[in-house]
């Protein structure tokens, strides 16, 4: 499987090319940025394609992160992936940021729980908890930070995501201490590519998973009356 992976969901703009028949990840680039993903993404994609020594015609799949994450970032990545898919007639699949964060830890040891917590602001997180064998114990949701802290306090766990340190800081001294605290700003694009290459196309549509309504709402009171 030869796949192009794109991630603009959080605080990085990332792209990678995976070739499972030729050693796995053959090219990847990731740049941390709070904004500017729209301008940076396509040059980054061109860079990894050139580095991989493949052409778009050689690709069999395009993979994109679907969230949760930044509303603007998700729209940038998904729109770009869909556009590339239409232009090249290559299928596009989606991978959640939560599963991409958890993947390397589950691959290393799927017996220890993984708590994925992404900062959603206002004392809330996007949360998913994986248990033994990668089984989902808490499904993806927008949750109060306190719920994530409770989930991480049930047993020694790996905690990963932009809110990982906040979750660890909130755990009491008597709670089982986390095995790992990994507050990285974005998931590893290589794992995004690997998950996307392995997933069944029909089960992973490239649709955004916001998990919450946008903070900015239309100001209906300021709209002009219809005539």
PyMOL commands that place a pseudoatom at each C-alpha (Angstrom):
pseudoatom trace, name=CA, resn=UNK, resi=1, chain=A, elem=C, hetatm=0, pos=[0.000, 0.000, 0.000]
pseudoatom trace, name=CA, resn=UNK, resi=2, chain=A, elem=C, hetatm=0, pos=[1.343, 3.403, -1.026]
pseudoatom trace, name=CA, resn=UNK, resi=3, chain=A, elem=C, hetatm=0, pos=[-0.399, 6.176, 0.881]
pseudoatom trace, name=CA, resn=UNK, resi=4, chain=A, elem=C, hetatm=0, pos=[-0.096, 9.913, 1.387]
pseudoatom trace, name=CA, resn=UNK, resi=5, chain=A, elem=C, hetatm=0, pos=[-1.027, 11.071, 4.904]
pseudoatom trace, name=CA, resn=UNK, resi=6, chain=A, elem=C, hetatm=0, pos=[-2.018, 14.627, 5.879]
pseudoatom trace, name=CA, resn=UNK, resi=7, chain=A, elem=C, hetatm=0, pos=[-2.542, 16.132, 9.329]
pseudoatom trace, name=CA, resn=UNK, resi=8, chain=A, elem=C, hetatm=0, pos=[-3.570, 19.728, 10.074]
pseudoatom trace, name=CA, resn=UNK, resi=9, chain=A, elem=C, hetatm=0, pos=[-5.954, 18.982, 12.940]
pseudoatom trace, name=CA, resn=UNK, resi=10, chain=A, elem=C, hetatm=0, pos=[-3.895, 20.394, 15.804]
pseudoatom trace, name=CA, resn=UNK, resi=11, chain=A, elem=C, hetatm=0, pos=[-0.696, 22.421, 16.274]
pseudoatom trace, name=CA, resn=UNK, resi=12, chain=A, elem=C, hetatm=0, pos=[1.271, 20.881, 13.409]
pseudoatom trace, name=CA, resn=UNK, resi=13, chain=A, elem=C, hetatm=0, pos=[1.165, 20.763, 9.653]
pseudoatom trace, name=CA, resn=UNK, resi=14, chain=A, elem=C, hetatm=0, pos=[2.339, 17.297, 8.640]
pseudoatom trace, name=CA, resn=UNK, resi=15, chain=A, elem=C, hetatm=0, pos=[2.548, 15.075, 5.584]
pseudoatom trace, name=CA, resn=UNK, resi=16, chain=A, elem=C, hetatm=0, pos=[4.054, 11.664, 4.953]
pseudoatom trace, name=CA, resn=UNK, resi=17, chain=A, elem=C, hetatm=0, pos=[4.296, 8.988, 2.289]
pseudoatom trace, name=CA, resn=UNK, resi=18, chain=A, elem=C, hetatm=0, pos=[4.040, 5.350, 3.328]
pseudoatom trace, name=CA, resn=UNK, resi=19, chain=A, elem=C, hetatm=0, pos=[5.034, 2.449, 1.073]
pseudoatom trace, name=CA, resn=UNK, resi=20, chain=A, elem=C, hetatm=0, pos=[4.388, -0.814, 2.900]
pseudoatom trace, name=CA, resn=UNK, resi=21, chain=A, elem=C, hetatm=0, pos=[6.027, -2.789, 0.108]
pseudoatom trace, name=CA, resn=UNK, resi=22, chain=A, elem=C, hetatm=0, pos=[9.244, -0.782, 0.296]
pseudoatom trace, name=CA, resn=UNK, resi=23, chain=A, elem=C, hetatm=0, pos=[10.184, -0.441, 3.948]
pseudoatom trace, name=CA, resn=UNK, resi=24, chain=A, elem=C, hetatm=0, pos=[7.241, 1.510, 5.329]
pseudoatom trace, name=CA, resn=UNK, resi=25, chain=A, elem=C, hetatm=0, pos=[7.559, 5.266, 5.848]
pseudoatom trace, name=CA, resn=UNK, resi=26, chain=A, elem=C, hetatm=0, pos=[9.655, 6.677, 2.994]
pseudoatom trace, name=CA, resn=UNK, resi=27, chain=A, elem=C, hetatm=0, pos=[9.189, 10.431, 3.552]
pseudoatom trace, name=CA, resn=UNK, resi=28, chain=A, elem=C, hetatm=0, pos=[7.692, 12.670, 6.225]
pseudoatom trace, name=CA, resn=UNK, resi=29, chain=A, elem=C, hetatm=0, pos=[7.710, 16.302, 7.307]
pseudoatom trace, name=CA, resn=UNK, resi=30, chain=A, elem=C, hetatm=0, pos=[6.066, 17.973, 10.288]
pseudoatom trace, name=CA, resn=UNK, resi=31, chain=A, elem=C, hetatm=0, pos=[6.131, 21.648, 11.226]
pseudoatom trace, name=CA, resn=UNK, resi=32, chain=A, elem=C, hetatm=0, pos=[4.669, 22.950, 14.484]
pseudoatom trace, name=CA, resn=UNK, resi=33, chain=A, elem=C, hetatm=0, pos=[2.392, 25.952, 13.886]
pseudoatom trace, name=CA, resn=UNK, resi=34, chain=A, elem=C, hetatm=0, pos=[-0.583, 27.521, 15.622]
pseudoatom trace, name=CA, resn=UNK, resi=35, chain=A, elem=C, hetatm=0, pos=[-2.023, 28.883, 12.364]
pseudoatom trace, name=CA, resn=UNK, resi=36, chain=A, elem=C, hetatm=0, pos=[-1.161, 29.102, 8.685]
pseudoatom trace, name=CA, resn=UNK, resi=37, chain=A, elem=C, hetatm=0, pos=[-1.891, 25.456, 7.828]
pseudoatom trace, name=CA, resn=UNK, resi=38, chain=A, elem=C, hetatm=0, pos=[-3.712, 26.381, 4.619]
pseudoatom trace, name=CA, resn=UNK, resi=39, chain=A, elem=C, hetatm=0, pos=[-0.669, 28.148, 3.199]
pseudoatom trace, name=CA, resn=UNK, resi=40, chain=A, elem=C, hetatm=0, pos=[1.851, 25.544, 4.389]
pseudoatom trace, name=CA, resn=UNK, resi=41, chain=A, elem=C, hetatm=0, pos=[0.100, 22.286, 3.542]
pseudoatom trace, name=CA, resn=UNK, resi=42, chain=A, elem=C, hetatm=0, pos=[0.385, 21.919, -0.234]
pseudoatom trace, name=CA, resn=UNK, resi=43, chain=A, elem=C, hetatm=0, pos=[4.081, 22.920, -0.396]
pseudoatom trace, name=CA, resn=UNK, resi=44, chain=A, elem=C, hetatm=0, pos=[4.695, 20.364, 2.372]
pseudoatom trace, name=CA, resn=UNK, resi=45, chain=A, elem=C, hetatm=0, pos=[2.809, 17.694, 0.414]
pseudoatom trace, name=CA, resn=UNK, resi=46, chain=A, elem=C, hetatm=0, pos=[4.858, 18.482, -2.704]
pseudoatom trace, name=CA, resn=UNK, resi=47, chain=A, elem=C, hetatm=0, pos=[8.021, 18.222, -0.622]
pseudoatom trace, name=CA, resn=UNK, resi=48, chain=A, elem=C, hetatm=0, pos=[7.263, 14.743, 0.755]
pseudoatom trace, name=CA, resn=UNK, resi=49, chain=A, elem=C, hetatm=0, pos=[6.109, 13.459, -2.632]
pseudoatom trace, name=CA, resn=UNK, resi=50, chain=A, elem=C, hetatm=0, pos=[9.390, 14.611, -4.169]
pseudoatom trace, name=CA, resn=UNK, resi=51, chain=A, elem=C, hetatm=0, pos=[11.376, 13.142, -1.291]
pseudoatom trace, name=CA, resn=UNK, resi=52, chain=A, elem=C, hetatm=0, pos=[9.573, 9.799, -1.627]
pseudoatom trace, name=CA, resn=UNK, resi=53, chain=A, elem=C, hetatm=0, pos=[10.520, 9.589, -5.335]
pseudoatom trace, name=CA, resn=UNK, resi=54, chain=A, elem=C, hetatm=0, pos=[6.936, 8.594, -6.102]
pseudoatom trace, name=CA, resn=UNK, resi=55, chain=A, elem=C, hetatm=0, pos=[4.350, 10.376, -8.223]
pseudoatom trace, name=CA, resn=UNK, resi=56, chain=A, elem=C, hetatm=0, pos=[0.723, 11.008, -7.305]
pseudoatom trace, name=CA, resn=UNK, resi=57, chain=A, elem=C, hetatm=0, pos=[-0.187, 8.368, -9.888]
pseudoatom trace, name=CA, resn=UNK, resi=58, chain=A, elem=C, hetatm=0, pos=[1.721, 5.807, -7.791]
pseudoatom trace, name=CA, resn=UNK, resi=59, chain=A, elem=C, hetatm=0, pos=[-0.420, 6.399, -4.704]
pseudoatom trace, name=CA, resn=UNK, resi=60, chain=A, elem=C, hetatm=0, pos=[-3.237, 4.051, -3.742]
pseudoatom trace, name=CA, resn=UNK, resi=61, chain=A, elem=C, hetatm=0, pos=[-4.770, 5.974, -0.859]
pseudoatom trace, name=CA, resn=UNK, resi=62, chain=A, elem=C, hetatm=0, pos=[-4.873, 9.412, 0.750]
pseudoatom trace, name=CA, resn=UNK, resi=63, chain=A, elem=C, hetatm=0, pos=[-5.215, 9.571, 4.541]
pseudoatom trace, name=CA, resn=UNK, resi=64, chain=A, elem=C, hetatm=0, pos=[-6.311, 12.606, 6.550]
pseudoatom trace, name=CA, resn=UNK, resi=65, chain=A, elem=C, hetatm=0, pos=[-6.909, 13.259, 10.245]
pseudoatom trace, name=CA, resn=UNK, resi=66, chain=A, elem=C, hetatm=0, pos=[-10.573, 13.930, 10.944]
pseudoatom trace, name=CA, resn=UNK, resi=67, chain=A, elem=C, hetatm=0, pos=[-10.411, 15.277, 14.478]
pseudoatom trace, name=CA, resn=UNK, resi=68, chain=A, elem=C, hetatm=0, pos=[-11.234, 16.173, 17.041]
pseudoatom trace, name=CA, resn=UNK, resi=69, chain=A, elem=C, hetatm=0, pos=[-9.105, 19.273, 16.838]
pseudoatom trace, name=CA, resn=UNK, resi=70, chain=A, elem=C, hetatm=0, pos=[-9.122, 22.807, 15.491]
pseudoatom trace, name=CA, resn=UNK, resi=71, chain=A, elem=C, hetatm=0, pos=[-12.226, 23.560, 13.411]
pseudoatom trace, name=CA, resn=UNK, resi=72, chain=A, elem=C, hetatm=0, pos=[-10.177, 25.547, 10.894]
pseudoatom trace, name=CA, resn=UNK, resi=73, chain=A, elem=C, hetatm=0, pos=[-7.357, 23.025, 10.791]
pseudoatom trace, name=CA, resn=UNK, resi=74, chain=A, elem=C, hetatm=0, pos=[-9.711, 20.119, 10.189]
pseudoatom trace, name=CA, resn=UNK, resi=75, chain=A, elem=C, hetatm=0, pos=[-11.422, 21.898, 7.316]
pseudoatom trace, name=CA, resn=UNK, resi=76, chain=A, elem=C, hetatm=0, pos=[-8.041, 22.695, 5.714]
pseudoatom trace, name=CA, resn=UNK, resi=77, chain=A, elem=C, hetatm=0, pos=[-6.782, 19.106, 5.830]
pseudoatom trace, name=CA, resn=UNK, resi=78, chain=A, elem=C, hetatm=0, pos=[-10.015, 17.384, 4.852]
pseudoatom trace, name=CA, resn=UNK, resi=79, chain=A, elem=C, hetatm=0, pos=[-10.694, 19.792, 1.980]
pseudoatom trace, name=CA, resn=UNK, resi=80, chain=A, elem=C, hetatm=0, pos=[-7.158, 19.300, 0.660]
pseudoatom trace, name=CA, resn=UNK, resi=81, chain=A, elem=C, hetatm=0, pos=[-7.371, 15.501, 0.920]
pseudoatom trace, name=CA, resn=UNK, resi=82, chain=A, elem=C, hetatm=0, pos=[-10.752, 15.378, -0.795]
pseudoatom trace, name=CA, resn=UNK, resi=83, chain=A, elem=C, hetatm=0, pos=[-9.539, 17.723, -3.523]
pseudoatom trace, name=CA, resn=UNK, resi=84, chain=A, elem=C, hetatm=0, pos=[-6.465, 15.613, -4.155]
pseudoatom trace, name=CA, resn=UNK, resi=85, chain=A, elem=C, hetatm=0, pos=[-8.612, 12.491, -4.175]
pseudoatom trace, name=CA, resn=UNK, resi=86, chain=A, elem=C, hetatm=0, pos=[-10.956, 13.924, -6.800]
pseudoatom trace, name=CA, resn=UNK, resi=87, chain=A, elem=C, hetatm=0, pos=[-8.092, 15.223, -8.946]
pseudoatom trace, name=CA, resn=UNK, resi=88, chain=A, elem=C, hetatm=0, pos=[-6.199, 11.931, -8.894]
pseudoatom trace, name=CA, resn=UNK, resi=89, chain=A, elem=C, hetatm=0, pos=[-9.111, 9.480, -8.560]
pseudoatom trace, name=CA, resn=UNK, resi=90, chain=A, elem=C, hetatm=0, pos=[-7.510, 8.053, -5.398]
pseudoatom trace, name=CA, resn=UNK, resi=91, chain=A, elem=C, hetatm=0, pos=[-9.689, 6.954, -2.449]
pseudoatom trace, name=CA, resn=UNK, resi=92, chain=A, elem=C, hetatm=0, pos=[-9.531, 9.088, 0.708]
pseudoatom trace, name=CA, resn=UNK, resi=93, chain=A, elem=C, hetatm=0, pos=[-9.895, 7.732, 4.256]
pseudoatom trace, name=CA, resn=UNK, resi=94, chain=A, elem=C, hetatm=0, pos=[-10.047, 9.415, 7.641]
pseudoatom trace, name=CA, resn=UNK, resi=95, chain=A, elem=C, hetatm=0, pos=[-8.197, 8.681, 10.882]
pseudoatom trace, name=CA, resn=UNK, resi=96, chain=A, elem=C, hetatm=0, pos=[-9.130, 10.254, 14.205]
pseudoatom trace, name=CA, resn=UNK, resi=97, chain=A, elem=C, hetatm=0, pos=[-6.513, 12.196, 16.130]
pseudoatom trace, name=CA, resn=UNK, resi=98, chain=A, elem=C, hetatm=0, pos=[-7.440, 10.179, 19.229]
pseudoatom trace, name=CA, resn=UNK, resi=99, chain=A, elem=C, hetatm=0, pos=[-6.634, 6.826, 17.611]
pseudoatom trace, name=CA, resn=UNK, resi=100, chain=A, elem=C, hetatm=0, pos=[-3.448, 8.223, 16.056]
pseudoatom trace, name=CA, resn=UNK, resi=101, chain=A, elem=C, hetatm=0, pos=[-2.231, 9.411, 19.465]
pseudoatom trace, name=CA, resn=UNK, resi=102, chain=A, elem=C, hetatm=0, pos=[-2.915, 5.999, 21.013]
pseudoatom trace, name=CA, resn=UNK, resi=103, chain=A, elem=C, hetatm=0, pos=[-1.530, 3.842, 18.191]
pseudoatom trace, name=CA, resn=UNK, resi=104, chain=A, elem=C, hetatm=0, pos=[2.188, 3.762, 19.058]
pseudoatom trace, name=CA, resn=UNK, resi=105, chain=A, elem=C, hetatm=0, pos=[1.455, 2.948, 22.686]
pseudoatom trace, name=CA, resn=UNK, resi=106, chain=A, elem=C, hetatm=0, pos=[-0.994, 0.167, 21.824]
pseudoatom trace, name=CA, resn=UNK, resi=107, chain=A, elem=C, hetatm=0, pos=[1.501, -1.236, 19.326]
pseudoatom trace, name=CA, resn=UNK, resi=108, chain=A, elem=C, hetatm=0, pos=[4.200, -1.306, 22.006]
pseudoatom trace, name=CA, resn=UNK, resi=109, chain=A, elem=C, hetatm=0, pos=[1.989, -2.860, 24.702]
pseudoatom trace, name=CA, resn=UNK, resi=110, chain=A, elem=C, hetatm=0, pos=[-1.772, -3.287, 24.400]
pseudoatom trace, name=CA, resn=UNK, resi=111, chain=A, elem=C, hetatm=0, pos=[-2.177, -4.502, 27.989]
pseudoatom trace, name=CA, resn=UNK, resi=112, chain=A, elem=C, hetatm=0, pos=[-1.717, -1.104, 29.658]
pseudoatom trace, name=CA, resn=UNK, resi=113, chain=A, elem=C, hetatm=0, pos=[-4.570, 1.421, 29.262]
pseudoatom trace, name=CA, resn=UNK, resi=114, chain=A, elem=C, hetatm=0, pos=[-4.075, 4.521, 27.131]
pseudoatom trace, name=CA, resn=UNK, resi=115, chain=A, elem=C, hetatm=0, pos=[-5.902, 7.731, 28.052]
pseudoatom trace, name=CA, resn=UNK, resi=116, chain=A, elem=C, hetatm=0, pos=[-5.959, 10.207, 25.169]
pseudoatom trace, name=CA, resn=UNK, resi=117, chain=A, elem=C, hetatm=0, pos=[-6.854, 13.756, 26.191]
pseudoatom trace, name=CA, resn=UNK, resi=118, chain=A, elem=C, hetatm=0, pos=[-6.789, 16.715, 23.803]
pseudoatom trace, name=CA, resn=UNK, resi=119, chain=A, elem=C, hetatm=0, pos=[-7.284, 20.208, 25.177]
pseudoatom trace, name=CA, resn=UNK, resi=120, chain=A, elem=C, hetatm=0, pos=[-10.743, 21.507, 24.224]
pseudoatom trace, name=CA, resn=UNK, resi=121, chain=A, elem=C, hetatm=0, pos=[-10.442, 24.661, 26.388]
pseudoatom trace, name=CA, resn=UNK, resi=122, chain=A, elem=C, hetatm=0, pos=[-12.754, 25.821, 29.181]
pseudoatom trace, name=CA, resn=UNK, resi=123, chain=A, elem=C, hetatm=0, pos=[-11.672, 22.924, 31.461]
pseudoatom trace, name=CA, resn=UNK, resi=124, chain=A, elem=C, hetatm=0, pos=[-12.803, 20.340, 28.909]
pseudoatom trace, name=CA, resn=UNK, resi=125, chain=A, elem=C, hetatm=0, pos=[-10.950, 17.757, 26.838]
pseudoatom trace, name=CA, resn=UNK, resi=126, chain=A, elem=C, hetatm=0, pos=[-11.616, 15.512, 23.891]
pseudoatom trace, name=CA, resn=UNK, resi=127, chain=A, elem=C, hetatm=0, pos=[-11.304, 12.119, 25.537]
pseudoatom trace, name=CA, resn=UNK, resi=128, chain=A, elem=C, hetatm=0, pos=[-10.968, 8.490, 24.549]
pseudoatom trace, name=CA, resn=UNK, resi=129, chain=A, elem=C, hetatm=0, pos=[-9.728, 5.646, 26.735]
pseudoatom trace, name=CA, resn=UNK, resi=130, chain=A, elem=C, hetatm=0, pos=[-8.336, 2.399, 25.335]
pseudoatom trace, name=CA, resn=UNK, resi=131, chain=A, elem=C, hetatm=0, pos=[-8.058, -0.750, 27.419]
pseudoatom trace, name=CA, resn=UNK, resi=132, chain=A, elem=C, hetatm=0, pos=[-6.608, -4.221, 27.008]
pseudoatom trace, name=CA, resn=UNK, resi=133, chain=A, elem=C, hetatm=0, pos=[-6.207, -5.251, 23.391]
pseudoatom trace, name=CA, resn=UNK, resi=134, chain=A, elem=C, hetatm=0, pos=[-6.978, -1.722, 22.229]
pseudoatom trace, name=CA, resn=UNK, resi=135, chain=A, elem=C, hetatm=0, pos=[-10.623, -2.068, 23.240]
pseudoatom trace, name=CA, resn=UNK, resi=136, chain=A, elem=C, hetatm=0, pos=[-12.403, 1.263, 23.692]
pseudoatom trace, name=CA, resn=UNK, resi=137, chain=A, elem=C, hetatm=0, pos=[-13.373, 1.758, 27.340]
pseudoatom trace, name=CA, resn=UNK, resi=138, chain=A, elem=C, hetatm=0, pos=[-14.583, 5.342, 26.955]
pseudoatom trace, name=CA, resn=UNK, resi=139, chain=A, elem=C, hetatm=0, pos=[-15.792, 6.299, 23.486]
pseudoatom trace, name=CA, resn=UNK, resi=140, chain=A, elem=C, hetatm=0, pos=[-14.659, 9.574, 21.904]
pseudoatom trace, name=CA, resn=UNK, resi=141, chain=A, elem=C, hetatm=0, pos=[-16.402, 12.470, 23.602]
pseudoatom trace, name=CA, resn=UNK, resi=142, chain=A, elem=C, hetatm=0, pos=[-16.119, 16.014, 24.838]
pseudoatom trace, name=CA, resn=UNK, resi=143, chain=A, elem=C, hetatm=0, pos=[-15.668, 15.639, 28.588]
pseudoatom trace, name=CA, resn=UNK, resi=144, chain=A, elem=C, hetatm=0, pos=[-14.847, 17.761, 31.628]
pseudoatom trace, name=CA, resn=UNK, resi=145, chain=A, elem=C, hetatm=0, pos=[-11.171, 17.628, 32.571]
pseudoatom trace, name=CA, resn=UNK, resi=146, chain=A, elem=C, hetatm=0, pos=[-12.246, 16.017, 35.856]
pseudoatom trace, name=CA, resn=UNK, resi=147, chain=A, elem=C, hetatm=0, pos=[-13.671, 13.031, 33.962]
pseudoatom trace, name=CA, resn=UNK, resi=148, chain=A, elem=C, hetatm=0, pos=[-10.350, 12.480, 32.217]
pseudoatom trace, name=CA, resn=UNK, resi=149, chain=A, elem=C, hetatm=0, pos=[-8.552, 12.683, 35.561]
pseudoatom trace, name=CA, resn=UNK, resi=150, chain=A, elem=C, hetatm=0, pos=[-10.890, 10.078, 37.036]
pseudoatom trace, name=CA, resn=UNK, resi=151, chain=A, elem=C, hetatm=0, pos=[-10.379, 7.803, 34.040]
pseudoatom trace, name=CA, resn=UNK, resi=152, chain=A, elem=C, hetatm=0, pos=[-6.599, 8.057, 34.354]
pseudoatom trace, name=CA, resn=UNK, resi=153, chain=A, elem=C, hetatm=0, pos=[-6.811, 7.368, 38.100]
pseudoatom trace, name=CA, resn=UNK, resi=154, chain=A, elem=C, hetatm=0, pos=[-8.494, 3.984, 37.720]
pseudoatom trace, name=CA, resn=UNK, resi=155, chain=A, elem=C, hetatm=0, pos=[-5.254, 2.127, 36.981]
pseudoatom trace, name=CA, resn=UNK, resi=156, chain=A, elem=C, hetatm=0, pos=[-1.672, 2.867, 35.935]
pseudoatom trace, name=CA, resn=UNK, resi=157, chain=A, elem=C, hetatm=0, pos=[-1.998, 4.180, 32.388]
pseudoatom trace, name=CA, resn=UNK, resi=158, chain=A, elem=C, hetatm=0, pos=[-0.234, 5.960, 29.561]
pseudoatom trace, name=CA, resn=UNK, resi=159, chain=A, elem=C, hetatm=0, pos=[-1.613, 9.491, 29.150]
pseudoatom trace, name=CA, resn=UNK, resi=160, chain=A, elem=C, hetatm=0, pos=[-1.071, 11.186, 25.805]
pseudoatom trace, name=CA, resn=UNK, resi=161, chain=A, elem=C, hetatm=0, pos=[-2.340, 14.307, 24.029]
pseudoatom trace, name=CA, resn=UNK, resi=162, chain=A, elem=C, hetatm=0, pos=[-2.170, 18.056, 24.429]
pseudoatom trace, name=CA, resn=UNK, resi=163, chain=A, elem=C, hetatm=0, pos=[-3.996, 17.841, 27.780]
pseudoatom trace, name=CA, resn=UNK, resi=164, chain=A, elem=C, hetatm=0, pos=[-1.930, 14.921, 29.107]
pseudoatom trace, name=CA, resn=UNK, resi=165, chain=A, elem=C, hetatm=0, pos=[0.047, 17.043, 31.555]
pseudoatom trace, name=CA, resn=UNK, resi=166, chain=A, elem=C, hetatm=0, pos=[-3.111, 18.741, 32.867]
pseudoatom trace, name=CA, resn=UNK, resi=167, chain=A, elem=C, hetatm=0, pos=[-4.653, 15.310, 33.482]
pseudoatom trace, name=CA, resn=UNK, resi=168, chain=A, elem=C, hetatm=0, pos=[-1.523, 14.065, 35.268]
pseudoatom trace, name=CA, resn=UNK, resi=169, chain=A, elem=C, hetatm=0, pos=[-1.329, 17.239, 37.358]
pseudoatom trace, name=CA, resn=UNK, resi=170, chain=A, elem=C, hetatm=0, pos=[-4.901, 16.721, 38.526]
pseudoatom trace, name=CA, resn=UNK, resi=171, chain=A, elem=C, hetatm=0, pos=[-4.343, 13.204, 39.820]
pseudoatom trace, name=CA, resn=UNK, resi=172, chain=A, elem=C, hetatm=0, pos=[-4.128, 12.822, 43.567]
pseudoatom trace, name=CA, resn=UNK, resi=173, chain=A, elem=C, hetatm=0, pos=[-1.098, 11.386, 45.332]
pseudoatom trace, name=CA, resn=UNK, resi=174, chain=A, elem=C, hetatm=0, pos=[-3.038, 8.245, 46.260]
pseudoatom trace, name=CA, resn=UNK, resi=175, chain=A, elem=C, hetatm=0, pos=[-4.043, 7.538, 42.634]
pseudoatom trace, name=CA, resn=UNK, resi=176, chain=A, elem=C, hetatm=0, pos=[-2.031, 5.021, 40.616]
pseudoatom trace, name=CA, resn=UNK, resi=177, chain=A, elem=C, hetatm=0, pos=[0.704, 7.098, 39.020]
pseudoatom trace, name=CA, resn=UNK, resi=178, chain=A, elem=C, hetatm=0, pos=[0.791, 7.215, 35.206]
pseudoatom trace, name=CA, resn=UNK, resi=179, chain=A, elem=C, hetatm=0, pos=[3.266, 4.995, 33.409]
pseudoatom trace, name=CA, resn=UNK, resi=180, chain=A, elem=C, hetatm=0, pos=[3.857, 7.697, 30.796]
pseudoatom trace, name=CA, resn=UNK, resi=181, chain=A, elem=C, hetatm=0, pos=[2.784, 11.312, 30.308]
pseudoatom trace, name=CA, resn=UNK, resi=182, chain=A, elem=C, hetatm=0, pos=[3.213, 12.443, 26.712]
pseudoatom trace, name=CA, resn=UNK, resi=183, chain=A, elem=C, hetatm=0, pos=[1.883, 15.981, 26.054]
pseudoatom trace, name=CA, resn=UNK, resi=184, chain=A, elem=C, hetatm=0, pos=[2.964, 16.150, 22.412]
pseudoatom trace, name=CA, resn=UNK, resi=185, chain=A, elem=C, hetatm=0, pos=[1.263, 18.826, 20.291]
pseudoatom trace, name=CA, resn=UNK, resi=186, chain=A, elem=C, hetatm=0, pos=[0.113, 16.505, 17.496]
pseudoatom trace, name=CA, resn=UNK, resi=187, chain=A, elem=C, hetatm=0, pos=[0.057, 12.782, 16.713]
pseudoatom trace, name=CA, resn=UNK, resi=188, chain=A, elem=C, hetatm=0, pos=[2.920, 11.168, 14.807]
pseudoatom trace, name=CA, resn=UNK, resi=189, chain=A, elem=C, hetatm=0, pos=[2.159, 11.487, 11.078]
pseudoatom trace, name=CA, resn=UNK, resi=190, chain=A, elem=C, hetatm=0, pos=[3.800, 8.118, 10.471]
pseudoatom trace, name=CA, resn=UNK, resi=191, chain=A, elem=C, hetatm=0, pos=[1.166, 6.432, 12.616]
pseudoatom trace, name=CA, resn=UNK, resi=192, chain=A, elem=C, hetatm=0, pos=[-1.594, 8.374, 10.867]
pseudoatom trace, name=CA, resn=UNK, resi=193, chain=A, elem=C, hetatm=0, pos=[-0.298, 6.878, 7.615]
pseudoatom trace, name=CA, resn=UNK, resi=194, chain=A, elem=C, hetatm=0, pos=[-0.063, 3.352, 9.026]
pseudoatom trace, name=CA, resn=UNK, resi=195, chain=A, elem=C, hetatm=0, pos=[-3.581, 3.364, 10.455]
pseudoatom trace, name=CA, resn=UNK, resi=196, chain=A, elem=C, hetatm=0, pos=[-4.980, 4.841, 7.254]
pseudoatom trace, name=CA, resn=UNK, resi=197, chain=A, elem=C, hetatm=0, pos=[-3.264, 2.235, 5.107]
pseudoatom trace, name=CA, resn=UNK, resi=198, chain=A, elem=C, hetatm=0, pos=[-4.662, -0.616, 7.213]
pseudoatom trace, name=CA, resn=UNK, resi=199, chain=A, elem=C, hetatm=0, pos=[-8.239, 0.551, 7.789]
pseudoatom trace, name=CA, resn=UNK, resi=200, chain=A, elem=C, hetatm=0, pos=[-11.149, -0.632, 5.635]
pseudoatom trace, name=CA, resn=UNK, resi=201, chain=A, elem=C, hetatm=0, pos=[-12.088, 2.171, 3.255]
pseudoatom trace, name=CA, resn=UNK, resi=202, chain=A, elem=C, hetatm=0, pos=[-15.830, 1.881, 3.933]
pseudoatom trace, name=CA, resn=UNK, resi=203, chain=A, elem=C, hetatm=0, pos=[-15.295, 2.186, 7.693]
pseudoatom trace, name=CA, resn=UNK, resi=204, chain=A, elem=C, hetatm=0, pos=[-13.222, 5.391, 7.614]
pseudoatom trace, name=CA, resn=UNK, resi=205, chain=A, elem=C, hetatm=0, pos=[-14.904, 8.178, 5.675]
pseudoatom trace, name=CA, resn=UNK, resi=206, chain=A, elem=C, hetatm=0, pos=[-13.000, 11.499, 5.561]
pseudoatom trace, name=CA, resn=UNK, resi=207, chain=A, elem=C, hetatm=0, pos=[-15.635, 13.351, 7.577]
pseudoatom trace, name=CA, resn=UNK, resi=208, chain=A, elem=C, hetatm=0, pos=[-14.801, 15.786, 10.409]
pseudoatom trace, name=CA, resn=UNK, resi=209, chain=A, elem=C, hetatm=0, pos=[-15.371, 14.608, 13.977]
pseudoatom trace, name=CA, resn=UNK, resi=210, chain=A, elem=C, hetatm=0, pos=[-15.740, 17.876, 15.820]
pseudoatom trace, name=CA, resn=UNK, resi=211, chain=A, elem=C, hetatm=0, pos=[-17.370, 16.437, 19.003]
pseudoatom trace, name=CA, resn=UNK, resi=212, chain=A, elem=C, hetatm=0, pos=[-18.516, 19.953, 19.936]
pseudoatom trace, name=CA, resn=UNK, resi=213, chain=A, elem=C, hetatm=0, pos=[-20.279, 22.963, 18.468]
pseudoatom trace, name=CA, resn=UNK, resi=214, chain=A, elem=C, hetatm=0, pos=[-18.097, 25.877, 17.339]
pseudoatom trace, name=CA, resn=UNK, resi=215, chain=A, elem=C, hetatm=0, pos=[-17.386, 28.613, 19.882]
pseudoatom trace, name=CA, resn=UNK, resi=216, chain=A, elem=C, hetatm=0, pos=[-18.290, 31.298, 17.345]
pseudoatom trace, name=CA, resn=UNK, resi=217, chain=A, elem=C, hetatm=0, pos=[-22.041, 31.485, 16.818]
pseudoatom trace, name=CA, resn=UNK, resi=218, chain=A, elem=C, hetatm=0, pos=[-24.072, 33.600, 14.368]
pseudoatom trace, name=CA, resn=UNK, resi=219, chain=A, elem=C, hetatm=0, pos=[-25.295, 36.814, 15.966]
pseudoatom trace, name=CA, resn=UNK, resi=220, chain=A, elem=C, hetatm=0, pos=[-28.930, 36.589, 14.978]
pseudoatom trace, name=CA, resn=UNK, resi=221, chain=A, elem=C, hetatm=0, pos=[-29.846, 39.680, 16.986]
pseudoatom trace, name=CA, resn=UNK, resi=222, chain=A, elem=C, hetatm=0, pos=[-27.658, 41.800, 14.727]
pseudoatom trace, name=CA, resn=UNK, resi=223, chain=A, elem=C, hetatm=0, pos=[-29.131, 40.488, 11.449]
pseudoatom trace, name=CA, resn=UNK, resi=224, chain=A, elem=C, hetatm=0, pos=[-31.204, 42.756, 9.310]
pseudoatom trace, name=CA, resn=UNK, resi=225, chain=A, elem=C, hetatm=0, pos=[-34.959, 42.069, 9.136]
pseudoatom trace, name=CA, resn=UNK, resi=226, chain=A, elem=C, hetatm=0, pos=[-36.211, 40.450, 5.960]
pseudoatom trace, name=CA, resn=UNK, resi=227, chain=A, elem=C, hetatm=0, pos=[-38.471, 42.498, 3.734]
for i in range(1, 227): cmd.bond("trace and resi %d" % i, "trace and resi %d" % (i + 1))
show_as sticks, trace
zoom trace
